[in-house]
Amino acid sequence: MNNLRESAGSADTLPMDTLSMISRKYFTFRRHERTLWIEYRNPPVNFFNMDACAELHDIIRAADRDPSLRVLILTGGLDDRYIYHLTLPELAGVVEWISGSPLPSFSRNAITGPLLRGATALNLSLLRKWPTYQRLMLAIARKLRRRVPGIYMLLEMHATYFAIEGSRKITIAAMNGSCNGCGTEMAACFDFRYMVDDAGFTIGQPEVLVGVVPGGGGTQRVSRLLGKARALEFMLGCEQWTPARAKAAGLITDHFPKARFRDEIQRIADRISRLSPVAWFEARRAIVTGMDMSLERGLATEMSATLHCCDDKGARRVLAEYTKVVEEVILGRPDNPATIDEI
């Protein structure tokens, strides 16, 4: 896309000063109007690692503070390469550390197991809801990374995935290559997921094949997209799904040919970026949080979202303009009212 600006050079192409201050080894930026493309580069095949995870976390947080941005798109910065999966030496190191720690025994014990799971759930809840607590825990975990690599990985990955899910921007995973493991888990955090459909790329969650589980949220987030039966088929079958199969199952939003992949996603981003930010943020919040609630609590969340939208000046202005248009082209033309597409 000719009108995308490469941001690896001067700071004036970046969306804000905080982004230009981030130390970037794995990511470059491209900005198009209200959209920020975040491109991952780790030759030769774009394996993911925790340093890149921490870098992405900082990028998401910084971009979130830029009011001029509406859409964030994560894609691969190498041709035909998205996020292959977690780098194997890092994964092997974590597995070795866990096997030598008392954690497996604690988890299996009838008394300490529930305590361990309860403490983990509480910690993750605080990590998600309280930024100050998150910063403190990440700072401690990063200092102790070599001593407790498993705990560090857990905190770093979940903090980054929470940042994607909690972003005040619309987020898109643009998979321009095959996607596996943590790449699939991360994609499940995004609002929309798109794949190239004519280059032989696939998506998978093959952890069980090598003796582990999708431990970066895959058994939870991906299952919420697929449902129980499909999730069991996907993760226990350890098959690579084509874009068409992934779309049919609900794992991805859509797929496009490689030649127009970026243009199609940019078109979608442009359309979204023109919507009321309050309306789409509140609608997304009501949908995502409401699905895990009773109907009554979900409806209460929807009511809260409605109140927030009604209190927004921009939303009220748009509604007034829409009312005026409807009066002119429908009520004012009873013999030849405008169609919905024309409106």
Salt bridges, closest charged atoms under 4 A:
GLU6 OE1 - ARG30 NH2 3.20
GLU39 OE2 - ARG30 NE 2.93
GLU39 OE1 - ARG41 NH2 3.04
GLU39 OE2 - ARG262 NH2 2.63
ASP51 OD1 - ARG145 NH1 2.68
ASP58 OD1 - HIS57 ND1 3.82
ASP66 OD2 - ARG31 NH1 3.44
ASP80 OD1 - LYS258 NZ 2.78
GLU90 OE2 - ARG145 NH2 3.11
GLU156 OE2 - ARG142 NH2 2.86
GLU165 OE1 - ARG128 NH2 3.48
GLU165 OE2 - ARG221 NE 2.60
ASP191 OD2 - ARG284 NH1 2.58
ASP197 OD2 - HIS255 ND1 2.78
GLU233 OE1 - ARG230 NH1 3.29
GLU233 OE2 - ARG245 NH2 2.68
GLU239 OE1 - ARG245 NH1 3.01
ASP254 OD1 - LYS247 NZ 3.07
GLU264 OE2 - ARG260 NH1 2.35
GLU264 OE1 - ARG267 NH2 2.87
ASP270 OD2 - HIS32 NE2 3.77
GLU282 OE1 - ARG285 NH2 2.65
GLU282 OE2 - HIS308 ND1 3.00
ASP292 OD1 - ARG224 NE 3.99
